[in-house]
Amino acid sequence: MALLKWLASPALLLGLALPAAHAGSIDESALLPVEQAFQLDAKAVTRGWIEFQFKVTPGYYLYRDRIKIAPTDALFKSNPLAFPPGEMKEDPNFGRMEVFHNDFTAKLTGAAADGATAVTFKVSYQGCADLGICYPPQHVQLTVALPAADATAALKSNPQPSAGLVIGAPAPTLNLLSGDVGQAPITFDPVANAALPLPPEVAFVFEAIADQPTELLLRFSMPKGYYLYRDHSSFALADADVGELGVPRWPTPQLFDDPEFGKVPVYFDVVEIPLSLARRHGAPGQIQLIGKFQGCESGGVCYPPMTRNLRVELPAATTEALAIAAARVQSELAQVTAQVTTPAPALAAANPAPAGVAASGLFKALLFALLGGLVLNLMPCVLPVLSLKAVSLAEAGETPETAHRHALWYTAGVMSTFALIGLLVLGLRAGGQALGWGFQLQQPLIVATMGYVMVVLGLGLSGVITLGSSLTNVGSGLATHSGARGDFFTGVLACVVASPCTAPFMGGALAFAFMQPALIAVLVFLALGFGLALPFLLIGFVPGLAHRLPKPGKWMETLKQVLAFPLYFTAVWLAWVLGHQRGADAMALWLVGAISLIAALWWWERGRYRANQSARVLGTGLLLLLTASSLWGVHRLPTVNPAASASNTVSTVYSESTLAALRAAHRTVFVNMTADWCLSCKVNERSTLGTERFRKLLQDTGTAYLKGDWTNEDPGVAAFLKQHGAVGVPLYVVYPGTGGAAFTLPTLLTPEILERALR
């Protein structure tokens, strides 16, 4: 009955957050009294070091954040309580919490008053049973006997060898890329008969837990008067095969006037550091983390470098979580690499790059470029041009030698154009232009002209016009021509239309290329073009694939007409892009030009067999002049303010100052760099970023959403892309609210990827 009364107490009811039906199904007799579920004892190691030992019965757990220990009087001035690492639990009552399922010891350091023989502490804690019932908060008092002052003095006068003071050694050096810290300690002037006030294990408590399957949370706890150097700390995995660590995301430090090095960033009390982990495998297991660090006591005594080995339990990780973590770690390391553009000679000599690093990076870039080119064949921006080539291949029905020539000329057109576009971007960037992949579609004249080309090609496939041999150097006459010129031009057109698209695998390859010498960059561009041309190359050289193509027949005329419609849709898309670049007036002018162009082609066809060709040429010329005037009018229109397109969304227009303000406020920030001519961007915005689920995710996580528009030239967006090693859009970057390095997301988004990145 006593247990029933306890379960009915108001304090317990306030602690319950489980459904009543579930609670009602629990057998009350299975619950232990709180004093049996959680047992507490305390002892004094020294006068300034108290250990509180918690014994947790199996099947129960304590909340770390609910444990509070404080002296009841002024006999003991305490520092923050130090805990061992616990485990993260999705608790039904309080959400994600750190808990203790097993016995543990909490350490409290401080200073006891002279003459004090015992200190009384008030201890508060709260825990739950795994069955689903939480106990109310508990408050007990413990009196701890203190050892005599002479005993503590003896301990301090004979410190452990590792806690000795080292004088006169050079300052440590930090390798930003490897995370290693030199073994030389920071030093102060000699102090006669100096002794460290606390053992290093007490002065600097180092803990680590898996906050998420691919995210570690490191914690340093220091007593009052002790501080940790930020720039002389490093972390590594004992087994490199387990995975790779990212860059520690340190919070804002305190600048401390160090007697030896001036103002240096340090941390007092407690500091928590998130650290990304790119795991090789997602199975649950254990890793060993090595932490190297150094700190001092503010009175002028410095500890030598310390090394701690911690074992961290990792929960299972999904394949998607592993991919996000790998991208995040690579992004963090790339940013550090970019910052260290000119390493010190001594540092470079001490850490020579392995001979195979450059070759390995080039091989990966070539492989990713090849895969990216293959995927480009499936991108919607390439489909219209592929329709032209499909017609050409289906009509061929020629000898193997002819099929070889078709494939080779098409491949030559693709690869040479990709190399030319890449070199053009490299040259302009070297000249100071802030350009990236797909830059040509930032020019309204090019967008409008490509739209007209699509209209002409579509009319040719529809059979509305038949361009004669005198015009075979333009438009569909070349694209549908079965000879070398037609094959080559189809490859050129495929590249021009495909260039604004960034398929999976392409981003990393292009980022690598734009940071390499021109020769290596050309190899990457050629690999990208080879990937785009590879399907047609295989059809031309593998007889089995060629035989699977349908035989030519009367149905080919119908197929031509059907394949014209993707070209018309592409023209509509380009007109829409033009409208976002220069407004509705630009779309109207483009439509006037398109009608004039169609009329010019109609007039040219109508007068094909007339004896007097003067009227034919004059009429066509006047109509084409009207088309050119429309193009010039589009060029003269002012740029549309991108803020207008973002006014009705949950996003805010990106600016460097806005991002800085949000980061200073410790807000998580999601940055979306997009463009209206980027079809990959629009697919992501329609399928993921424009959904109610994404809006709710932003609201639930308090994430700020910034959107940068690269439809037109924008130096701010270009600088952001360069900062993150990107050569084009889309680019999705997350800045954690805890501070530290940002990380990029894949170019093809899913709701699940965003959930894991923002929560």
Residue pairs with C-beta under 8 A, 6 or more apart in sequence:
3 28
3 29
3 31
3 33
4 28
6 12
7 28
7 31
7 133
9 136
11 136
11 137
12 134
12 135
12 136
14 136
15 93
15 126
15 134
15 135
15 136
15 137
16 23
16 93
16 133
16 134
17 92
17 93
17 94
17 134
18 92
18 93
18 132
18 133
22 132
23 132
23 133
26 131
26 132
26 133
30 131
31 37
31 129
31 131
31 133
32 57
32 60
32 129
34 127
34 135
34 138
36 57
37 56
37 57
37 60
37 127
37 129
37 135
38 54
38 55
38 56
38 57
38 60
38 62
38 125
38 127
38 138
39 54
39 55
40 52
40 53
40 54
40 55
40 123
40 125
40 140
40 142
41 52
41 53
41 55
41 142
42 50
42 51
42 52
42 53
42 121
42 142
42 144
43 50
43 51
43 53
43 144
44 50
44 51
44 144
44 145
44 146
44 147
45 51
46 147
46 151
46 152
46 155
47 111
47 112
47 116
47 146
47 147
47 149
47 152
48 109
48 110
48 111
48 112
48 152
48 197
48 198
49 107
49 108
49 109
49 198
49 202
50 107
50 108
50 109
50 110
50 119
50 121
50 144
51 105
51 106
51 107
51 108
52 69
52 105
52 106
52 107
52 108
52 121
52 123
52 142
53 103
53 104
53 105
54 62
54 67
54 100
54 103
54 104
54 105
54 106
54 125
55 103
56 62
56 100
56 101
56 102
56 103
56 104
56 127
58 101
59 129
59 130
59 131
60 101
60 127
60 128
60 129
60 130
61 89
61 99
61 100
61 101
61 127
61 128
61 130
62 99
62 100
62 125
62 126
62 127
63 91
63 94
63 97
63 98
63 99
63 125
63 126
63 127
63 128
64 83
64 86
64 97
64 98
64 99
64 100
65 97
65 98
66 124
66 125
66 126
66 127
66 137
67 81
67 83
67 106
67 123
67 124
67 125
68 81
68 122
68 123
68 124
68 125
69 78
69 81
69 106
69 108
69 121
69 122
69 123
69 124
70 78
70 121
70 122
71 77
71 78
71 110
71 119
71 120
71 121
71 122
72 120
72 121
72 122
72 141
73 119
73 120
74 113
75 112
75 113
75 116
75 119
76 110
76 111
76 112
76 113
76 116
76 119
76 121
77 110
77 111
77 224
78 108
78 109
78 110
79 108
79 109
79 110
79 222
79 223
79 224
79 269
80 221
80 222
80 223
80 269
80 270
81 106
81 107
81 108
81 221
82 106
82 107
82 108
82 109
82 202
82 205
82 221
83 104
83 106
83 207
83 221
84 104
84 105
84 106
84 207
85 207
85 208
85 209
85 219
85 310
85 312
86 98
86 99
86 100
86 104
86 209
87 98
87 99
87 100
87 101
87 209
87 313
88 96
88 97
88 98
88 99
88 209
88 210
88 211
88 212
89 96
89 97
89 98
89 99
90 96
91 97
91 99
91 128
92 132
93 128
93 134
98 209
107 202
107 205
108 121
109 198
109 202
109 203
109 223
110 223
110 224
112 119
112 146
114 149
116 146
117 145
117 146
118 143
118 144
118 145
118 146
119 143
119 144
119 146
120 141
120 142
120 143
120 144
121 141
121 142
121 143
121 144
122 139
122 140
122 141
123 139
123 140
123 141
123 142
124 137
124 138
124 139
125 137
125 138
126 134
126 135
126 136
126 137
126 138
127 134
127 135
128 134
128 135
129 135
156 195
156 196
156 197
157 195
159 195
159 196
159 199
160 199
160 200
162 200
162 304
162 306
163 196
163 199
163 200
163 303
163 304
164 196
164 304
165 191
165 194
165 196
165 301
165 302
165 304
166 185
166 187
166 302
166 304
167 187
167 188
167 189
167 190
168 187
169 184
169 185
169 187
170 184
171 184
171 186
171 187
171 260
171 261
172 181
172 182
172 183
172 184
172 185
172 186
172 232
172 294
172 305
173 181
173 182
173 184
173 346
173 347
173 350
174 180
174 181
174 182
174 231
174 232
174 234
175 181
175 347
175 350
175 351
176 336
176 339
176 340
177 333
177 336
177 337
177 340
177 351
178 351
179 234
179 235
179 236
179 245
180 234
180 236
180 292
181 232
181 233
181 234
181 292
181 293
181 294
181 305
183 305
184 305
185 294
185 302
185 303
185 304
185 305
186 229
186 232
186 258
186 260
186 261
186 294
186 296
186 302
187 260
187 302
188 259
188 260
188 296
188 300
188 301
188 302
189 259
189 300
191 300
191 301
194 301
195 301
196 203
196 297
196 301
196 303
197 203
197 297
197 299
197 301
198 223
198 226
200 303
200 306
202 223
203 222
203 223
203 226
203 295
203 297
203 303
204 220
204 221
204 222
204 226
204 228
204 293
204 295
204 303
204 306
205 219
205 220
205 221
205 222
206 218
206 219
206 220
206 291
206 293
206 308
206 310
207 218
207 219
207 220
207 221
207 310
208 216
208 217
208 218
208 219
208 289
208 291
208 310
208 312
209 216
209 217
209 312
210 216
210 217
210 312
210 313
210 314
210 315
211 217
211 274
212 321
213 279
213 282
213 314
213 315
213 316
213 317
213 318
213 321
214 276
214 277
214 278
214 279
214 317
214 321
214 322
214 324
214 325
215 274
215 275
215 276
215 277
215 325
216 245
216 274
216 275
216 276
216 277
216 289
216 312
217 272
217 273
217 274
217 275
218 235
218 248
218 272
218 273
218 274
218 275
218 291
219 270
219 271
219 272
219 273
220 228
220 267
220 270
220 271
220 273
220 293
221 269
221 270
222 228
222 267
222 268
222 269
222 270
222 295
224 268
224 269
225 297
225 298
225 299
226 268
226 295
226 296
226 297
226 298
227 254
227 256
227 266
227 267
227 268
227 295
227 296
227 298
228 266
228 267
228 271
228 293
228 294
228 295
229 264
229 265
229 266
229 293
229 294
229 295
229 296
230 250
230 253
230 264
230 265
230 266
230 267
231 264
231 265
232 293
232 294
232 305
233 248
233 291
233 292
233 293
233 294
234 291
234 292
234 293
235 245
235 248
235 275
235 289
235 290
235 291
235 292
236 245
236 289
236 290
236 292
237 243
237 244
237 245
237 287
237 288
237 289
237 290
238 287
238 288
238 289
238 290
238 309
239 287
239 288
241 280
242 279
242 280
242 287
243 277
243 278
243 279
243 280
243 287
244 277
244 278
244 329
244 333
245 275
245 276
245 277
245 278
245 329
246 275
246 276
246 277
246 278
246 328
246 329
246 332
246 333
246 741
246 743
247 276
247 332
247 333
247 335
247 336
247 740
247 741
248 273
248 274
248 275
248 740
249 273
249 274
249 275
249 736
249 738
249 739
249 740
249 741
250 271
250 273
250 739
250 740
251 267
251 271
251 272
251 273
251 738
251 739
251 740
252 739
253 265
253 266
253 267
254 265
254 266
254 267
254 268
255 263
255 264
255 265
255 266
256 263
256 264
256 265
256 266
257 263
258 264
258 266
259 300
266 295
272 738
274 736
274 738
274 740
276 325
276 328
276 329
276 332
276 743
277 287
277 314
277 325
277 329
278 322
278 325
278 326
278 328
278 329
278 330
279 314
279 317
279 322
279 325
282 316
282 317
282 318
282 319
282 321
282 322
283 316
284 313
284 314
284 315
284 316
285 313
285 314
286 311
286 312
286 313
286 314
287 311
287 312
287 314
288 309
288 310
288 311
288 312
289 309
289 310
289 311
289 312
290 307
290 308
290 309
291 307
291 308
291 309
291 310
292 305
292 306
292 307
293 305
293 306
293 308
294 302
294 303
294 304
294 305
294 306
295 302
295 303
295 306
296 302
296 303
297 303
317 325
320 750
320 752
320 753
320 756
321 756
323 746
324 745
324 746
324 753
324 756
324 757
327 743
327 744
327 745
327 746
328 743
328 744
329 743
331 724
331 725
331 733
331 741
331 742
331 743
331 744
332 741
332 742
332 743
334 725
335 723
335 724
335 725
335 741
335 742
336 741
338 723
338 725
343 351
361 512
362 512
362 516
362 520
362 523
364 508
364 512
365 508
365 509
365 512
365 513
365 524
365 527
366 509
366 523
366 524
366 527
367 527
368 505
368 506
368 508
368 509
369 505
369 506
369 509
369 510
369 513
369 524
369 525
369 527
369 528
369 531
370 527
370 528
370 530
370 531
370 534
371 504
371 505
371 531
372 503
372 504
372 505
372 506
372 509
372 528
372 531
373 503
373 506
373 527
373 528
373 529
373 530
373 531
373 532
373 533
373 534
374 531
374 532
374 534
374 535
375 503
375 504
375 505
375 506
375 531
376 382
376 498
376 501
376 503
376 506
376 528
376 531
376 532
377 386
377 532
377 535
378 503
379 498
379 501
379 503
379 679
379 680
380 679
380 683
381 497
381 498
381 500
381 501
381 570
381 679
382 494
382 497
382 498
382 501
382 532
383 566
384 454
384 457
384 497
384 566
384 567
384 569
384 570
385 479
385 490
385 493
385 494
385 497
385 498
386 494
387 461
387 563
387 566
387 567
388 457
388 461
388 476
388 479
388 480
388 490
388 493
388 563
389 410
389 490
389 494
389 536
390 563
391 461
391 480
391 556
391 559
391 560
391 563
392 406
392 480
392 482
392 486
392 487
392 490
393 406
393 536
393 539
393 549
394 549
394 550
394 552
394 556
394 559
395 482
395 552
395 556
396 402
396 403
396 406
396 482
397 551
397 552
400 543
400 546
403 539
403 540
403 541
403 546
404 540
404 541
405 484
405 487
406 482
406 487
406 536
406 540
407 533
407 536
407 537
407 539
407 540
407 541
408 537
408 540
409 484
409 487
409 488
409 491
410 487
410 488
410 490
410 491
410 533
410 536
410 537
410 540
411 491
411 529
411 530
411 533
411 536
411 537
412 488
412 491
413 487
413 488
413 489
413 490
413 491
413 492
413 494
413 495
414 491
414 492
414 494
414 495
414 529
414 530
414 532
414 533
415 491
415 526
415 529
415 530
415 533
416 491
416 492
416 529
417 491
417 492
417 495
417 496
417 529
418 495
418 499
418 525
418 526
418 528
418 529
418 532
419 522
419 525
419 526
419 529
421 440
421 495
421 496
421 499
421 525
422 513
422 521
422 522
422 524
422 525
423 518
423 521
423 522
423 525
425 435
425 436
425 437
425 439
425 514
425 727
426 514
426 518
426 521
428 435
428 439
429 435
429 514
434 713
434 715
434 718
434 719
434 722
435 718
436 710
436 718
436 721
436 726
436 727
436 728
436 729
437 499
437 500
437 502
437 510
437 727
437 728
438 499
438 500
438 501
438 502
438 675
438 677
438 678
438 728
438 729
440 446
440 496
440 499
440 500
441 447
441 450
441 499
441 500
441 577
441 675
441 677
442 581
442 675
442 677
442 710
442 711
442 712
442 713
444 578
444 581
444 582
444 586
444 634
444 635
444 637
445 631
445 634
445 635
447 574
447 577
447 578
447 581
447 677
448 574
448 578
448 586
448 590
448 593
448 630
448 631
448 634
449 631
450 496
450 497
450 574
451 570
451 571
451 574
451 575
451 578
451 590
451 594
452 571
452 593
452 594
452 597
452 627
453 475
453 493
454 567
454 568
454 570
454 571
454 574
455 567
455 568
455 571
455 594
455 597
455 598
456 465
456 474
456 475
456 476
456 597
456 601
457 475
457 476
457 479
457 480
457 564
457 567
458 564
458 565
458 567
458 568
458 571
459 465
459 476
459 564
459 598
459 601
460 466
460 467
460 475
460 476
460 477
460 479
460 480
460 564
461 476
461 480
461 560
461 561
461 563
461 564
461 567
462 560
462 561
462 564
463 557
463 560
463 561
464 601
465 601
465 602
465 604
465 605
466 605
467 474
467 475
467 476
467 477
468 477
468 608
469 477
471 477
472 478
472 481
472 485
473 485
478 485
478 486
478 489
478 490
479 486
479 489
479 490
479 493
480 486
481 489
491 533
494 532
495 529
495 532
497 570
498 532
500 675
500 677
500 678
500 679
500 728
501 678
501 679
501 680
502 510
502 678
502 680
502 728
502 729
502 730
502 747
503 680
503 747
504 746
504 747
504 748
506 528
506 747
507 726
507 727
507 728
507 747
509 524
509 527
509 528
510 524
510 528
510 727
510 728
511 725
511 726
511 727
512 524
513 520
513 521
513 524
513 525
513 727
514 521
514 727
515 725
516 524
530 537
538 545
539 545
539 546
539 549
540 546
571 594
573 679
574 677
575 587
575 590
575 591
576 587
576 676
577 676
577 677
577 711
578 586
578 587
578 590
578 634
579 586
579 587
580 640
580 645
580 676
580 711
581 639
581 640
581 676
581 711
581 712
582 634
582 637
582 638
582 639
582 640
583 637
583 640
585 637
586 634
586 637
589 630
589 633
589 634
589 637
590 630
590 634
592 626
592 630
593 626
593 627
593 628
593 629
593 630
593 631
593 634
594 627
596 623
596 624
596 626
596 627
596 630
597 623
597 624
597 627
599 623
600 619
600 620
600 623
600 624
600 627
603 616
603 619
603 620
603 623
604 616
604 620
606 616
607 613
607 615
607 616
607 619
608 616
610 616
639 712
640 712
642 653
642 709
642 711
642 712
642 714
643 653
645 709
646 652
646 653
646 707
646 709
649 690
649 707
650 695
650 698
650 705
651 672
651 705
651 706
651 707
652 658
652 704
652 705
652 706
652 707
653 706
653 707
653 708
653 709
654 671
654 673
654 706
654 707
654 708
654 716
654 717
654 720
655 716
656 716
656 719
656 720
658 706
659 669
659 671
659 706
659 735
662 669
662 704
662 706
662 735
663 669
663 735
663 739
666 737
666 738
666 739
667 702
667 703
667 704
667 737
668 701
668 702
668 703
668 704
668 734
668 735
668 736
668 737
668 758
669 703
669 704
669 705
669 706
669 734
669 735
669 737
670 698
670 703
670 704
670 705
670 706
670 732
670 733
670 734
670 735
670 754
670 757
670 758
671 706
671 707
671 708
671 720
671 731
671 732
671 733
671 734
671 735
672 685
672 689
672 705
672 706
672 707
672 708
672 730
672 731
672 732
673 707
673 708
673 710
673 717
673 720
673 721
673 726
673 729
673 730
673 731
673 732
673 733
674 681
674 682
674 685
674 707
674 708
674 709
674 710
674 729
674 730
675 681
675 709
675 710
675 711
675 729
676 682
676 709
676 711
677 711
678 710
678 728
678 729
678 730
680 730
680 747
680 748
681 729
681 730
683 748
684 730
684 747
684 748
684 749
687 749
688 694
688 749
688 750
688 751
688 754
689 749
691 751
693 751
694 751
694 754
697 703
697 751
697 754
697 755
697 758
697 759
698 704
698 705
698 758
700 759
701 758
701 759
702 737
703 758
708 714
708 716
708 717
708 720
709 717
710 717
710 718
710 721
710 729
720 731
721 727
721 728
721 729
721 731
724 731
724 733
724 742
724 744
726 744
730 747
731 744
731 747
732 744
732 745
732 746
732 747
732 749
733 742
733 743
733 744
733 745
734 742
734 743
734 744
734 745
734 757
734 758
735 742
736 742
743 757
745 753
745 754
745 757
746 753
